[in-house]
Amino acid sequence: MDEFKQRQRAMWAAGDYATLSEFIRDVGERVVARVGVDAGMRVLDVACGAGNVAIPAARAGAEVTGLDLVPELLDAGRRKAAAEGVEIAWIEGDAEDLPFEDGVFDRVFSTFGHMFAPRHQRTADEMARVSRKGGVVALCCWTPEGASGEVMRTAGSYMPPPPDYASPPMLWGTEDHVRAMFALAASAFEFENHSTIIEAESIEGFLDFFAENFGPLVTAKQMLGVRFEELRAEILAIWERRNTASNGGFVLAQEYLLSVIRL
């Protein structure tokens, strides 16, 4: 594993992403319902995190594998799956080098995970390779213009630059990029824009919770020291501008692109 991926793995292991992922649990439910998962199907959740897609797919009766680079997230997924009484195979692995034979999955999913793999074309090629002909790849990614896209761009400006071979994650939130990445494999594309909603009693309170649990911000705080307060202030300003609550609380819509690639 190269140094950049080692840093990525350590970053996503920091904090408690499994707890934060509960705020976007509806996305996994949506993509499984949208594409359709039947009992007996073979399903792969790439960069699965704590299993927001893997668990509802398993609940539908599929034979599910969850793959992630981060052992701590796989452990969290195991705990969540056990609590729901579903069986999932959890595998440590790289989205750019999937350890499966060609054409073995009916459905390949990823929600906000594969987008952080640095080599986008390699990642797309791997997802297409392990999908059967007539199968579906379905992806959910933050849009560049949405709240999460703006926060991640802002946070990224404080961190060391990625290597030259790494493409910006937010490209996956654009239709043109998805079409380009799957141009040779796809028979059809379908795109939808959705939002997942965060609700909290206060912006400040949720920001403190977010900074304590979101791995990239935990890492940024460790690296930046006192400069972290500058980043925190910028994120606070973004959320204040986008807040739609009228009672002093916090309601934030986070836009994402749902891409359905039929092979």
Secondary structure, 3 states (H helix, E strand, C coil): CCHHHHHHHHHHHCCCHHHHHHHHHHHHHHHHHHHCCCCCCEEEEECCCCCCCHHHHHHCCCEEEEEECCHHHHHHHHHHHHHHCCCEEEEECECCECCCCCCCEEEEEEECCHHHCCCHHHHHHHHHHHEEEEEEEEEEEECCCCHHHHHHHHHHCCCCCCCCCCCCHHHHHCHHHHHHHCCCCCCEEEEEEEEEEEEECCHHHHHHHHHHHCHHHHHHHHHHHHHHHHHHHHHHHHHHHHCCCCCCCEEEEEEEEEEEEEC
